[in-house]
């Protein structure tokens, strides 16, 4: 057992320790470039093509000479008119060529590699009206999103901006922009960003608005997805601006600034990861976390570097003469403490928040790994379950260990402990099929019953003594408490009938209308199901602790004139409290580590909300849901193992505390 436990701890640490390691760059292969303009660099190591444009205007496709081990060989040359301007872009793993002629015709082609051939697949063609002549590569910009294509062309007076639908190229919108600065196109939100003397100017298809800046700024680099960009000020400060929805309209505002001054030249994001790479002047290179702005690596590459391209763990840096490959270590372990435990301002959010969203809706979106919603979900389920279980379990333990005769105890105790043999998946199934509809239809009835039950029991306790005197001797000494069963059942029936009628009158259109965060699969249902599941565990230990209190202590209390209630409160419970506390702690450990009930009953919505009527997701349920589909050794995979380590540490501490309390109990008995 000790060896198995040690191996388990070792494996959890082995998987999670890389999260604490910093990334580094190791130099790799170097390839000499042809003396041509580089349009697009791909993954040369995987036999992708380098796209260039020669002085005679031909497009060149080059690949690595695998048989020679170094150098680039020409794969294909495509003649293009010198009157045609060409740009190449990456988007979601695809490679696109944009060819704009002086006649105003724009052709978009997608490049695919089949064997040793590069195929050009036409995607769309559209005519751009009012196009000025004499274009060069600096006089036009192009950007692509899943639904829209943006083209900005400069003439003597202004920038002519076109937004074209990729599904219907005939749907073309024209916007005129000032010629003062080069626009940065954000096609996903159909917005262009420019700089002027006062600040930033945002122009969409309907209106224009400005955002003032404290000082002059220079370059703007957009993030993939077009919902954020980096703004480089004149003093080197770099800010991230993010979009948020304000009344159905996207508005941008700054959310953080990078730690060190930097002169931006190019931005590259690791696909599906939070890692960003910045190339600056004189070959400065920065690796940073785009969600928090934390710089995790500062290094230097070739001083004449002109561009970068990151794919998997391979970083390509090219200059006028060569391409160098770098290996990024620990790429799948890059995460920060702030991202796991503090509020993070994600792209598209109006404010910082705790968010767990390991699978993004888009490949360009950020995965979010805040553990706070999961921890809150686990604690909320465990604490509410204890609120339900402690009165039931401890009350039943006091009743069977102190009040009832031995013959009745021999029936009740095994019957209650037998409930622990019921699989948690069965309890979860019953709760999901039977309990959730009851809670949805009779929520007020359940609340009325829970509020009236203590009052009803208190009233019955006041008449218990005169009532027991009127019974025969065989019904006294605990048996008379069984008469409470029909009373409690009658109270439950009345509360559910009254609550159901009141609920139909208050909310005729449904349960809590207008409350979007409320759900029938909520923490209250989990508390009821999980509370019932942990009752046998708490009851068994608490009952043993109360029953094993030495009999001479009770007899001495009775001899001094104390009543049964006084003896219970001041002698029995005082002597048994370490065992009762130990049982409650073990019940907390069981509730915190429960998986199937929480998985089946809740909506598994990871929200950082203590509302008992809102959905939730626990650490254990999250591991059960996402671990089978996570990529081995990815950030997601390691964070899930980290949550498993948290669970192990919590249960280890709780169980150790309970065992220490039990040891204290044994020493206490030995001294009595």
N, C-alpha and C positions, 0 to 999 in steps of 0.2 A: 504493500500500500504506500509506504513512504517513497519507494522508487518510482511508482506510478505518479504520485503527487509531484515529485521533483521533476519528472519528465514533462508533466503538464505545464508547470511553471516555466521551465526552460523553453518550451516551444512558444508559449505566449510572449515571453520576453524576446525570443529570437525574431519573431515576426514584427513586434512593435518597436524594438530599439531603433531600427532604421529611421523611424519618424523623428528621432532626436539628432540625426546626423545631417550635416550641412552638405550641399551639393558641391561638386568641383568639376573642373574641365581638364580633360586629358587630350593632348594633341594627337591627331591621327594622320591620315593620308593627305598628300598635297598634289593637286593637279594643275598643270599649266593651262591657261586660257588662251584661246585663239584671239587674235587682235581684232575683235569685233565687239559691238555694243551688246552687253548682256541684257536680255529682256526678261528672262525667267530662269531661275535655278531650281532644279528638283533634286530628288534623292539619288545622287549619283551612285551611292553604294548599292542601291537596288536596281541599277541599270536604267534609271530614269534619264530623261534627256535634258541637256542644257540648251536653252533657246537663245539665239543671238541674231543680230541683224548686221550684215556686213556693209562695207562702204558702197558696194554696188547694189544695196537695198535688198539683197536676198536674205531670207530667213534660213538660219543654220540650226540644225539639230545635232548635238554632239553627245556621245556617251563614253563611259570609261572603257579603256582597252583592257578587258579582263585577262586576255591571254598574256599581255605584257606586264600587267600589274601596275602601270602608271601611264599618265597621259590620257588625252581625250581624242577620240576618232570621230570624223564626220559621219553621221548616220544618214542625213538627208539634207538637201538644199532646196528651198522653194523660192522661185522668182516672184518678187512683189514689185509693183510699180513704185518708183521713187516719189510719186505724188500721193501715195497712200501712207498715212501714219498708222503705226502699229503699236499696241500695248498688249502685255500679257499679264494675267492675274491668276492667283490661286483662289478657289472658293470651295469649302467643304470637301476637300480632297480632289476636286476637279481642277483642270487647267484650261483656261479660256484665252483665246486670241480675239482682240478687238481691232478691226481694220476700218479706218475712216478715210474716205476719199474726198477729194475736193468737190466732187459732185454732190456731196451731202449724204451719200449712202454709207451706212454703218453695217458691217457684217460681223457677227459673233459666231465663233467656231469653238467647239470643245475638242481638245486633243486627247486621244487615247492611244495606248501602246498595245499592240498585238504582235507578239513575237519580236522580231527585229524591225517592225514597221511602226511608224507614227501616223495615225489616221486623223484626219480633220473632219469632224462631224458638224455640219452647219446647224446652228441653234436658232438664230433669228436674223432677219435683215429688216432694216427700217430706214426710211428717208428722213433726214433732219432738215427742216426748212430754215431759211434765213441763215445759212451757214456761210461765214466769211471765207475768203480765199487765202492762200498763202499760209497754211497751217504748218506748225512744227510741233515737236513732241512736248514743248512747254506750254502750248496754247490750248491744250484740251486735257480734261480729266474724265476718268470713267470709273464707276464702282458698280458692284453687282451684289444683289441679295437674292433670296429664294423667290421673291415675287416681282422685284423691280430692278430696272436697269437705269442708272443715272449717268448722264453725259453732260459735261460742261465745256463749252467752246468759247474762246475769247475772241472778240473783235476789237476794233479801235475804241469803242465807247463802253462796252459792258461785257459781262459773261452771259452767254445764252445757255440756260440750263434746261435740259430735257429729262422728263421722267417717263419711262416706257414700261408698260406691263409685260412681263415675260410670257404670260399666257395669252395676251392679246396685244401684240406690238402696235396695232393701230390705235390703241388707247395711249395717246401721247399728250403730255402736259408741258407747256413752256413757261419758264420763269426767267425774268431778267434780273441779274445780280450786278452790283457795282464792280468796276474793273480795278478797284484799289488793291485787292489781294486775291490770292489763289483760293478758291473754295475747297473745302473738304466735304465730300459727299457722304451722306449717311442714308443709303437707299432703303434700309429696313423701315425707317421712320419718315422717309422722303423729306429729308431736311438737309440743307447746305449750311455750313458754318464758315464765316469769314471774320477777319480781324479788321477793325478800323481804329481811328485815333481814340475813340471812347471806350471800346471794349470789343465784345463778341457780338456778331450779328447772326441770328438764326432765321433762315428763310425756308418755309415749307410751301406747300402748294396753295395755301390760303392766305397766310399773313406772314409778317416779319416782326420780330421783337429783338431787343438788345439786352445784353447783360454787361453792365459796367465792370471794368477791371481796375485794380489799384495801381497798376503800372503797365507799361507796354509789353507785348508778348510777341513771340515769333512763330514757331512751328506748332501745327496741330496734327496729331496722329490718332487715327480712329482704331478702336478695338474691334475685333471680329464681332459681328452681330449688330454693330452700329448704334448701340445704346449707351456708349461711353467713348470718351476720347481723352488723350493726354494733351495738356496745354503747357508749352514751354515759355516761361517768361524771359525777359531780357537779362535778368540777373542769374539765370540758370535754374531757378525754382521750377519744379514740375508739379502740376496739379492734375488730378483726375476729375473729370466732369462726367456726371451720369444723368440719364434721362429718367423722369418719373411722370406718371400720368396725372395731369391736373385738369379735371373736368373734361376728360376725353381728348385732351391735347398734350403732347409731349413737351415737357420743359426740362431744361438742363441746369444743373447747379454743381458747384465743386463739393466733393465728399472727402478728399484727403490730399495731402501733398507728400511727395517722396522725401526721404530723409536728407539726401545730399543734392546739391546743385548738379545739373547735368545738361548737356547740349544734345538734344534729340536729333537723331538722324533716321532711325528706323525702329519700328516696334514689331515684335513677333510673339505670338502666343502659342503655347503648346496646346494642341487640339485636345479638348475635353479635360484640361487641367487648369489649375490656377496660376501656373508659372508663366511669367512674361520675361522676354529678353529685350533689352534696349541696347542699341548700338549708337554710340556718340562719336564726337570728333576725336581724331587721333587714335582711333581703335579702342576707345573705352567701351567696356561691356559690363552691363548690369543684369543680374537675375533678380527678379522681384516677384512678390505675390500680388496679383492684381486686385484681390479682394481687400487687402489691408494696406498695401503700399510698402510692406516691409522688404527692405533690400537684403537678400540672403547671400549674394556673391558679388564681389567687385574684382574685375580682372582686366587684362589688357590683351588685345589681339593685334593683328597687323595694323600699323598706323595709317596705311592707305586703304583700309577696309571701306567698301562701298555698300555692302548689303549683307544680310544674313537670311538664313532659312533653317528652321528647326522642324525636324520630323522624327518622331519617337525620341530616342536619346542621342540623335545625331544632329549636331549644329554645324552648318556650313557657313563659312565667312569668305566672301570673295572680294577681290580688289581688281586693279587694272590688269594684273598679269597672272594671278593664280587663284585657286580655290583651296581652302584648307578645311579639313574636317576635324571637328572636336567631339569628344564623347562626354556627355553630361552624366555624371554618376549621381545615384540617389534621386533620379528624376521622379520615381514613383513613391517617394517618401517625403515630398516637400509639403509641409503643413506647419502652421504656427500655433502657438498656445492661444493667441488672441482669436484665431479663427475657430478653435474648438470650444472656448469657454466664454468669450466676450461677444458683445453685439458687433456685428459687421454690417457695413453699408454696402449691400450688393447692388449691382446694376439693375435699374428699373424699379428699385424700392424707394419709397418716399422718405424713409428714415432707417437708421441701423436696426437690426433685428436678429433674433436667434432663429436660424433656419437650418433644418436638415432636409436636403434634397439631393440625394446621391446621384440620381439619374435626371439629367436636364432634359427639357423638352426639345432643345435644339443642340446640335453638336457644338455650336459656338457659345452656348450658355455656360455659366459657371456652375460646377458642382459645389454644393454647400454642405459642410460637415460640422455644424454646431451640435455639440452633445447636450446642451442645456435642455432642449425640448424632450429628449429621451430620458434624461435624469429626472426631470420634473414629472414625466409620465410614470416612471417607475415609483418615485416617491409618493405621488398622488394616489396611485393604485394601492400601494402598501399601507399608507397611513389611513386611507378610508376603509380598507379591508380590516385593519386593526380596530377602528372605531366600531365596526359592525361585530367583529369576532370577540373582542375582549369582554364586553358585557355578557354575551352568550356563553363563551367558554368558561370564564371565571365564575359566573353565576351558577352554571351547571356543575362546575367542580365543587363549589361551596355546598351546593345542595346535596350532591351524592356523597361527598366525603364527610359531611358534618351533620346533616339533618336526617337523611333517610336511614332506615334500619338496614342491617347487613344483607338481608335477603333481597330487598329491592335494589341495593347497590350492586349486587352480583349480576343483576339483569341490565341495569342502566349503563354501567361503565363499559362493559364489552360492546353493548349496542352502539354507543356513541363513538368508541374507538374504531368500530368496524367501518365507519364512514371514511376513515383515512385510506381504506383500501380501494375506494372508488377512484378510478383514473381521472386525472384532471381534464382530459379531453372529453370525458362524458359530462362532467360538470359544465365545461364550456359549451358543449353542444346543447345541453338542456337550457342553459342561459340564453344562447343565441336564438333558439327556436321558440322557447316558451316564455322566458323572463322578459326579453326585450319588448314584445308586444304588450305585456302587462304593464311595464313601466311607461310605455308610450300612452296607453289608454287610461291608466289609473295612477298617474304620478302624484296628484294631490292626495289620493287615497292612501298611498304609501307614506307620504309625509305626515298626514294626519295620524295614521296608526303609530308611526315612530314617536310622535309628540305625545300622544295620549297614553301610550303603553306605560311609561314610567309613572304617570299620574294615577293610572288605574291600579298598578301594582302597589303604589304607596297607600292608596285607599284600602285595598284589600289587606295589606299588611296591618293596618290599624284595627281591622275586625278579625284578624286571624286568631288571636288568643281567645276572645269570647266564643268564636265559632268552633274552635277545637274543643272547648270545654263541653259543648253540647254533643260531641261525637263520642262514640264508644272508644274504649282504650286502644283497640287494635287499629283505629284510624288516626291516632295521635302519633307523635314522634316522627313526623315527616310525611306520612301518607296523606294528611289533609291538604298538602300543597298540590296534590294531583287534581283537586277540585278547581284549581285555577285554569286548567286546560280549556274547558268549555267557555269560561269567561273570556279568555284571550281570543279564542276563535270567534266568539260573538263580537268582540271589539273589532277584530280584523274585518269581519263581514260588514259591520256598520260603517267603518271608516272607508272601505272601498266603495260602498254604495254612495255615501255622501260625497266622497272625493270625485267619483266619476260624474255625478250630476253637476257638481260645482265646476269641474273642468270643461264639460260640454257647454256650460253657460258662459264661462269666462273666455274660452277660446274655441268658438264654434268652427272656425276655419282651419284648425290644426293646432299642433302642439307648439306653444310659444311662437306665434307668427312674427316675422320680422327679425328673428334672432338667427342670423346666418351661421354663427359659430356653434349653435346648439344642435344636438343630434340625439336620436334615440339610442345610439350606440355610444354611451358616454361613461364617465368615470363612476357614476352612481351604480350603473348596472354591474360594472367590474367589481365595485366594492361589495355588492351583495353576493355575487357568485364567488369571488375570491375570499370574502369573509367566511362564507360557509365552508369553503375548502380547507381553511387553516384552523377552523374551530377544533377539530379532533386533536391536532398537534398541541395547541395551547391547553386544551382541556386535560389531556392525559398527564402532562407534567405537573400542571397546577393541582389536579386532583390528588396525585401521589404526594405532592408536597404538603397539602392540607391534611390528608389522611394520616401521614406519617408523623405528624406532630405528637409527641409523647402524651399518652393518656393521662399521666399523673399531673400534667400542667392544667388540663381541663378540670380534673377532679379538684385540684387545689383551688382553682377559681370558683368552682361551684361551692366549695366548702366555705369560702369567704363571703358567700352570699350573692355572687354575681349571677345575672340571668344568662340564658343561652346566647342572646344577642350581644351582651357585654363581653362574655367569654370569647365569642367569635371575633369581635372587633378588636379587643385589647390583648388577647392572648394568642389565639390560633392564627389569625392573619399576620400578627407581628412575627411569630415564630416561622411562618411559612412564606413570608414575603420574598426571601431570596429565590425560592423555587418558583413562585408565581412570576417574579421578574424575569427569571431565566426562561420560563415558558413563553412569555410575551416576546422576548428578544428572538427566540428561535422562530416564533410565528412571523415576526417581521422579516427575518431572513428568508423564510419560505415564501412569503408574499412578494418580496423584492425579486426573488429569482424565479417566480412562476412564469411560464411561457404560454402554454396552450390556452388557458382561460383568457388571458389578456389578448392573445392573438385572435381568438375566435369571437370575443364579445365586443371589443372596441372597433372603431372604424379605422384604427391604425393611422391616425393623422398626427404627425409629429408637430404639435403646437406647444409653445411655452406658455401655457395657460393653466391657472389653478382652478378654473371654473369646473365644478363637478358635473355640469350639464354639457360640457364640450368634449370633443373627441380627444384621443391621446394615443401615444405609442410608447412602449417601454423599451428598455435596453434589450431584454431577452427576446421580445417579439421582433425587434428590428434585426437582430442577428439571425433569427429563424427565417425572416422574409428575404433578406438581402444577401446573406453569405453564399447561398447556392449559386447566385448569378453574378457574384463579383469576380473580377479578373484577379487571378493569383498574383500576389506581390504588387498589386496596384495600391494607390493611396486609399481607395475605398476598402480594399481587403485589409490593409494594415489598421485602418481606423476601426473596423469591425472587431479585429482581434484586440485592439486597445480597449474597446468597450467590454469585451469578454474578460480582460484583465481587471478592469474596474469592478465588474461583478464578482470575480473571484476574490479580489481584495476586500470588498464590502462584506461578503458572506464569511470570509475568513475572520475578519475583525469581530463581526457580530457573534459568530459561533465561539470564538475564543472568549469573548466577554461573557457569554452565557455559561461556558464551562467554568470560568473563574468564579462566577456567582454560585454555581452548583458546588464547587469545592468549598466555598465559604459556608454554604448550607450544611455540608457534611461535618465541617469543623464545629459549627454551632451545635449540631445534634450531639457530637461527642462530648461537648462541654456541659450539656444540660444534665 
